[in-house]
Amino acid sequence: MLRNFHGKRCIDMNRLILHGEGLIVLLMSLYLYWYFDFSWLIFIILLFLPDLSMIAYVKNDQIGAIIYNLFHTYILPVLLFIFSHYTNMHTWMMISIIWLAHIGMDRMIGYGLKYPSAFHDTHFKKV
């Protein structure tokens, strides 16, 4: 909890917005997954697949942050969703929705994009 100029506790509005944004993306992903009638077993199996990008931290924090952030931004799964939708490649659409759900879930609970300084330095802590 933050404190304002008078020492009173206040809500960190930016952090609240980021958590809410994650919740909305997660809910939208779940709806789309249900709408397209994809396999929920596959959803559960693949939901945490983007977290394998943490393996890049074995090399060093800078490479780890780059790879982790690449797999934890909305850009690639949204582009994949658009591409797969217009080419009727339903398997890739399913993967893109699961990927979006993962990122939304992470943001909802407070996991953010990483800074190259250390794994625990995220954009949530800098907001």
Secondary structure, DSSP 8 states (H G I E B T S, - for coil): -EE-TTS-EE--HHHHHHHHHHHHHHHHHHHHHHHTT--HHHHHHHTTGGGGGGGGGGT-HHHHHHHHHHHTSSHHHHHHHHHHHHTT-HHHHHHHHHHHHHHHHHHHHT---B-TT-TT-BHHHH-
